Amino acid sequence: MHNISNDLFYGGPTRTTSCQEASQESIWQGRKWKVGHETKKVFRPMGQLRPQAAKGWSNPQLVQHNIRIKEAAKRGDVRKCWEILDELPRRNLHPDAFSFTPILNMYVRQLNEAGAYSVLEEMERANVRPNVMTFNALINLFARKGDVRGAYDMLEEMKKANMLPDTVTFNSLINLFVKMGDVDAAYACFEGMKRANVLPDRVTFNSLLNFFVKKEDVRGAYACFEDMKKANVLPNMVTFTSLIHLFVKIGDVDAAYACFDGMKRANVLPDTVTFNSLLNLFVRQGDVRGAYDVLEEMRRANVLPDEMIINSLIDLLVNVGRMTQAKLLFTSYLNVKEDNGTLNFHGFTHGAAYISFVLYLESSNNNRDEITLITGKGNHNRNESYAMRDFIRDKIRQYHKDLNCEVYRSNKGRLKVTQN
């Protein structure tokens, strides 16, 4: 449990306080940050930073360059970002915080702490004052790295700069605690959010809901969903899919389908993940009819199932002896991986691998006296259980009396199949 001071969230300036009042305050207070083995000092006191930098956003030429930087950052093109920044002085333009934020966010996505601090150093050299988005990016960096102390320290610096946390700030912190499994700290952030008059959004509630799904806590999930409705925040596809996934985990078919029906009534379109969760429920329960009902729903919604769930459904069909349906399902969604008489079962479940072999036997391409089946890495992995190899071998011996199947001596993950 992480102790969270209420003052950290709402004990500072009110939302009507002007940031100019903090112009003489030090943002970093001479703080030094360690990046790897190197120590970096980031910003000078705020009073020494360029006060007019924030006004640069109104310059149409700067806006266009900032858009170019943002597009390059989205592509992950580091060199192009800095090239555009270098162009600004030659065009008599001074960068603002919006010029640096896309590059900072790019490094945050990469979890590149050194890169993020290099952006801050460039901001210092350009006399550009950080804004709320700058702090949010850094808080998000620490949150994604699971660094509670770093996130708290950055929140304190944000407060000292008279910059108030917004929805993005709180969402990063809530997501941090959810990932760490600390629901008390996550809800403390949520309560601080309300006291600071910051409105939660779907990301806020979906992060909290994700915690209860992981813990299979139905009561907590319902309470979170009720809080969402009280806040007049409409659930989206992620919300409903998380709830469906919860009910799938606990095996509650009725609740999962009730949630799915509620999703349709709310005009929220399900995606592949939603349907795969439902399909997985019926596969786990061995309910072929229920699984095919979900496949039909997917067809009507023009949503394709992924290969993983198709593999699982083929496993179910093989286990209950419905080989014709298994072969039809395989040919509809998967492909036999064959090269010069060698079948590679990588990426297949046991049942799908066996059906792949059967389809190859029935195909016109099968004109070889010997077939090699790759079921695993063989001797390259000493911990391999060879479960697929043994499954395939047992099926061949049970249903294909005219074939001889033996394990390669040089590679125990391979089978050699020949005519008797």
C-alpha positions in Angstrom: 0.0 0.0 0.0 1.4 3.4 -1.0 0.6 6.2 1.3 -0.8 9.1 -0.7 -0.9 12.6 0.8 -4.2 14.4 0.1 -2.2 17.6 -0.1 -0.4 16.1 -3.1 -3.5 16.3 -5.2 -5.5 19.3 -4.0 -3.6 21.1 -1.3 -1.8 23.4 -3.8 -3.1 26.3 -5.9 -6.7 26.5 -6.9 -7.7 26.2 -10.5 -8.1 30.0 -10.8 -4.4 30.7 -9.9 -2.4 32.1 -12.7 0.8 30.3 -13.6 2.5 33.7 -14.0 2.4 34.0 -10.2 4.9 31.2 -10.0 7.3 32.9 -12.4 10.0 33.4 -9.7 9.7 29.8 -8.3 12.1 27.1 -9.1 10.6 24.2 -10.9 13.4 21.8 -10.3 15.0 23.5 -7.2 18.5 22.6 -8.5 17.4 19.0 -8.6 19.7 16.5 -10.3 18.4 13.4 -12.1 20.3 10.2 -12.7 20.0 8.8 -16.2 21.9 5.5 -16.3 25.3 6.2 -14.8 25.2 9.9 -15.7 23.8 12.7 -13.6 21.8 15.4 -15.4 20.7 18.8 -14.1 17.6 19.7 -16.1 16.1 23.2 -15.7 17.1 26.6 -14.4 14.7 28.4 -12.0 11.5 29.3 -13.7 12.2 33.1 -13.5 15.1 32.7 -15.9 13.0 30.9 -18.5 11.7 32.7 -21.5 8.2 34.1 -20.4 7.0 34.8 -24.0 7.7 31.3 -25.2 4.2 30.1 -24.5 2.8 32.7 -26.8 4.6 31.1 -29.8 1.6 28.8 -30.3 -0.3 31.7 -31.9 2.4 32.0 -34.7 0.9 30.3 -37.8 4.4 29.4 -39.1 5.4 27.8 -35.8 2.1 25.9 -35.7 2.9 24.3 -39.1 6.4 23.3 -38.0 5.0 21.9 -34.8 2.6 19.8 -36.8 5.5 18.5 -38.9 7.4 17.6 -35.6 4.3 15.8 -34.3 3.9 13.7 -37.5 7.6 12.8 -37.5 7.4 11.8 -33.8 4.4 9.6 -34.6 6.5 7.8 -37.1 9.3 7.5 -34.6 11.6 9.4 -36.9 14.0 11.0 -34.3 16.4 12.5 -36.8 13.5 14.3 -38.7 12.2 15.7 -35.4 15.5 17.3 -34.5 16.0 18.5 -38.1 12.7 20.4 -38.0 13.6 21.9 -34.6 17.0 23.1 -36.0 15.2 24.8 -38.8 13.3 27.1 -36.5 16.1 29.6 -35.6 17.0 29.9 -39.3 13.4 31.0 -40.0 13.4 33.4 -37.1 11.0 31.2 -35.1 11.4 30.3 -31.4 10.2 26.9 -30.3 7.6 26.6 -27.6 6.5 23.7 -25.3 4.3 22.3 -28.1 7.4 22.0 -30.3 9.1 19.7 -27.8 6.1 17.7 -26.4 5.7 15.3 -29.4 9.4 14.4 -29.2 9.1 13.9 -25.4 6.1 11.7 -25.9 7.9 9.6 -28.5 10.7 8.9 -26.0 8.1 8.1 -23.3 6.5 5.5 -25.6 9.9 3.9 -26.1 10.5 4.1 -22.3 13.7 6.0 -23.2 14.5 8.0 -20.1 17.8 9.3 -21.4 16.0 10.5 -24.5 13.3 12.2 -22.5 15.8 14.1 -20.4 17.7 15.2 -23.5 14.5 16.9 -24.6 14.3 18.7 -21.3 17.8 19.9 -21.7 17.0 21.2 -25.1 14.0 23.0 -23.7 16.3 24.6 -21.1 18.8 25.7 -23.7 15.9 27.2 -25.7 14.5 29.0 -22.6 11.2 27.2 -23.1 9.0 26.8 -20.0 7.5 23.3 -19.5 3.7 23.1 -19.5 1.2 20.6 -18.1 1.7 18.3 -21.1 5.5 18.2 -20.3 4.8 17.1 -16.8 2.2 14.6 -17.9 4.6 13.0 -20.3 7.3 12.6 -17.5 4.7 11.2 -15.0 3.6 8.8 -17.7 7.2 7.7 -18.2 7.6 6.9 -14.6 4.2 5.3 -14.4 4.9 3.0 -17.3 8.2 2.0 -15.7 6.5 1.2 -12.4 8.5 4.0 -10.7 6.2 5.3 -7.9 8.8 7.6 -6.4 9.6 9.1 -9.7 6.0 9.7 -10.5 5.3 11.3 -7.1 8.4 13.5 -7.3 7.3 14.8 -10.7 3.8 15.5 -9.3 5.4 17.5 -6.6 7.4 19.5 -9.1 4.2 20.1 -11.1 2.6 21.5 -7.9 5.5 23.7 -7.1 5.3 25.2 -10.6 1.6 26.0 -9.9 0.5 23.7 -12.6 -2.6 21.7 -11.7 -2.9 18.0 -12.6 -5.5 17.2 -15.1 -7.3 14.0 -16.2 -4.2 12.7 -18.0 -2.1 13.2 -14.9 -4.4 11.2 -12.7 -5.0 8.5 -15.3 -1.3 7.8 -15.5 -1.1 7.5 -11.7 -4.2 5.3 -11.4 -2.9 3.0 -14.2 0.4 2.8 -12.3 -1.2 1.5 -9.2 -3.6 -0.8 -11.0 -0.6 -2.4 -12.7 1.1 -2.8 -9.3 -2.1 -4.3 -7.8 -2.6 -1.5 -5.2 -6.3 -0.8 -5.5 -6.3 1.4 -2.3 -3.7 3.7 -3.8 -5.6 3.7 -7.2 -8.8 4.7 -5.5 -7.0 7.3 -3.4 -5.9 8.9 -6.7 -9.5 8.6 -7.9 -10.8 10.4 -4.8 -8.1 13.1 -5.1 -9.2 13.6 -8.7 -12.8 14.3 -7.6 -11.6 16.7 -4.8 -9.5 18.6 -7.3 -12.6 19.0 -9.5 -10.9 17.0 -12.3 -13.5 15.0 -14.3 -12.7 11.3 -14.8 -13.1 9.8 -18.3 -13.4 6.4 -19.8 -9.7 5.8 -19.4 -10.0 6.4 -15.7 -12.8 3.9 -15.2 -11.4 1.3 -17.6 -8.1 1.3 -15.7 -9.9 0.7 -12.4 -12.1 -1.9 -14.0 -9.1 -3.7 -15.4 -7.8 -4.2 -11.8 -11.0 -6.0 -10.7 -11.0 -8.1 -13.9 -7.5 -9.3 -13.1 -8.5 -10.1 -9.5 -11.8 -11.8 -10.7 -13.6 -9.5 -8.3 -17.2 -9.3 -9.6 -18.4 -7.1 -6.8 -15.6 -4.6 -7.3 -16.2 -4.5 -11.1 -19.9 -3.8 -10.7 -19.2 -1.0 -8.2 -16.7 0.5 -10.6 -19.3 0.3 -13.4 -21.9 2.0 -11.2 -19.4 4.8 -10.4 -18.9 5.2 -14.2 -22.7 5.6 -14.7 -23.0 8.1 -11.8 -20.2 10.2 -13.4 -22.2 10.2 -16.7 -19.3 8.5 -18.5 -20.5 6.2 -21.2 -18.9 2.8 -21.4 -17.1 1.9 -24.6 -15.9 -1.3 -26.3 -13.0 -1.6 -23.8 -15.4 -1.4 -20.8 -17.8 -4.1 -22.1 -15.0 -6.4 -23.3 -13.3 -6.2 -19.9 -16.5 -7.2 -18.2 -17.1 -10.0 -20.6 -13.6 -11.2 -20.1 -14.2 -11.2 -16.3 -17.3 -13.4 -16.7 -15.5 -15.7 -19.1 -12.7 -16.2 -16.5 -15.2 -17.2 -13.8 -17.2 -19.3 -16.3 -20.5 -17.4 -16.0 -22.1 -17.8 -19.5 -25.3 -15.9 -18.6 -23.5 -12.9 -17.2 -21.2 -12.8 -20.2 -24.0 -12.9 -22.7 -26.0 -10.3 -20.7 -23.1 -8.0 -20.9 -22.8 -8.7 -24.6 -26.5 -7.9 -25.1 -26.0 -4.7 -23.1 -23.1 -3.8 -25.4 -25.4 -4.1 -28.4 -28.2 -2.1 -26.7 -25.7 0.7 -26.1 -24.7 0.7 -29.8 -21.2 -0.2 -28.9 -19.6 -2.3 -31.7 -17.7 -5.5 -30.4 -14.3 -6.3 -31.9 -12.3 -9.4 -32.3 -11.2 -9.4 -28.7 -14.8 -9.2 -27.5 -15.9 -12.2 -29.6 -12.7 -14.2 -28.8 -13.5 -13.9 -25.1 -17.0 -15.3 -25.6 -15.7 -18.0 -28.0 -13.1 -19.0 -25.5 -15.7 -19.5 -22.8 -17.6 -22.1 -24.9 -14.4 -23.8 -26.0 -13.3 -24.2 -22.4 -16.7 -25.6 -21.5 -16.7 -28.0 -24.5 -19.9 -26.4 -25.8 -19.6 -26.7 -29.6 -23.1 -25.3 -30.3 -22.4 -22.2 -28.2 -19.0 -21.7 -29.9 -20.7 -21.9 -33.4 -23.3 -19.4 -32.2 -20.6 -16.9 -31.5 -18.9 -17.6 -34.9 -22.3 -16.8 -36.5 -22.5 -13.5 -34.5 -19.0 -12.6 -35.7 -20.0 -13.3 -39.3 -23.0 -11.0 -39.0 -20.8 -8.3 -37.4 -18.1 -8.7 -40.2 -15.5 -9.5 -37.5 -12.9 -12.2 -38.2 -11.8 -14.5 -35.4 -8.0 -14.7 -34.7 -6.0 -17.8 -35.4 -5.5 -18.6 -31.7 -9.2 -19.0 -31.0 -9.7 -21.0 -34.3 -7.0 -23.3 -33.1 -8.7 -23.8 -29.8 -12.1 -24.5 -31.4 -10.5 -27.1 -33.8 -9.0 -28.7 -30.6 -12.5 -28.9 -29.2 -13.9 -30.5 -32.4 -11.1 -33.0 -32.6 -11.5 -34.0 -28.9 -15.2 -34.7 -29.4 -14.6 -36.5 -32.7 -16.1 -34.0 -35.1 -13.4 -34.4 -37.7 -15.4 -33.1 -40.7 -16.3 -29.9 -38.9 -12.7 -29.5 -37.8 -11.4 -29.9 -41.4 -14.0 -27.4 -42.7 -13.1 -24.9 -40.0 -9.3 -25.3 -40.7 -9.7 -24.8 -44.4 -11.9 -21.7 -43.8 -9.3 -19.9 -41.6 -5.9 -21.6 -41.6 -3.4 -23.0 -44.1 -1.3 -26.1 -44.2 2.4 -25.3 -43.9 4.1 -27.6 -46.2 7.5 -27.5 -48.0 8.9 -30.4 -50.0 7.1 -33.0 -47.9 7.8 -31.4 -44.6 4.8 -30.1 -42.5 5.6 -27.4 -39.9 3.1 -27.3 -37.0 4.6 -24.2 -35.4 1.7 -21.9 -34.2 -0.8 -24.7 -34.2 -2.5 -26.4 -31.3 -2.4 -30.2 -31.1 -5.8 -30.6 -32.7 -5.1 -28.1 -35.5 -1.7 -29.7 -36.2 -3.3 -33.1 -36.6 -6.0 -31.8 -38.9 -3.3 -30.1 -40.9 -1.7 -33.5 -41.4 -5.0 -35.2 -42.4 -5.7 -32.5 -44.9 -2.3 -32.9 -46.4 -2.8 -36.7 -46.7 -6.1 -36.0 -48.6 -4.6 -33.4 -50.9 -3.2 -34.0 -54.4 0.2 -32.7 -53.2 0.7 -35.8 -51.1 2.8 -37.9 -53.6 5.8 -38.7 -51.4 6.9 -41.9 -49.7 8.1 -40.1 -46.6 6.6 -37.1 -44.7 8.4 -35.2 -42.0 6.4 -33.6 -39.3 8.0 -30.7 -37.3 6.3 -30.7 -33.9 8.9 -28.9 -31.8 12.5 -27.7 -31.4 13.7 -31.2 -30.6 17.1 -31.5 -29.0 17.6 -27.7 -29.0 15.3 -27.4 -26.0 16.0 -29.9 -23.2 12.8 -28.8 -21.3 10.5 -29.6 -24.2 7.7 -31.9 -23.2 7.1 -33.3 -26.8 3.3 -33.3 -26.0 2.3 -32.4 -29.5 4.7 -35.0 -31.0 3.1 -37.7 -28.8 -0.4 -36.5 -29.5 0.2 -36.6 -33.3 1.9 -40.0 -33.1 -1.0 -41.5 -31.0 -3.6 -40.1 -33.5 -1.7 -41.6 -36.5 -1.5 -45.0 -34.8 -5.2 -44.9 -33.9 -6.7 -43.7 -37.2 -4.1 -44.4 -39.9 -3.2 -48.1 -39.6 -1.6 -48.0 -43.1 1.1 -45.5 -41.9 4.2 -46.0 -39.9 5.2 -43.2 -37.5 8.5 -42.9 -35.7 10.6 -40.2 -34.0 13.8 -39.0 -35.7 16.9 -40.0 -33.8 18.7 -36.8 -34.5 15.8 -34.5 -33.5 13.2 -35.7 -31.0 10.8 -32.9 -32.1 10.3 -34.4 -35.5 8.3 -37.4 -36.7 8.9 -39.5 -39.9 5.8 -40.9 -41.5 6.0 -43.6 -44.1 3.8 -46.3 -45.7 3.7 -49.6 -43.9 
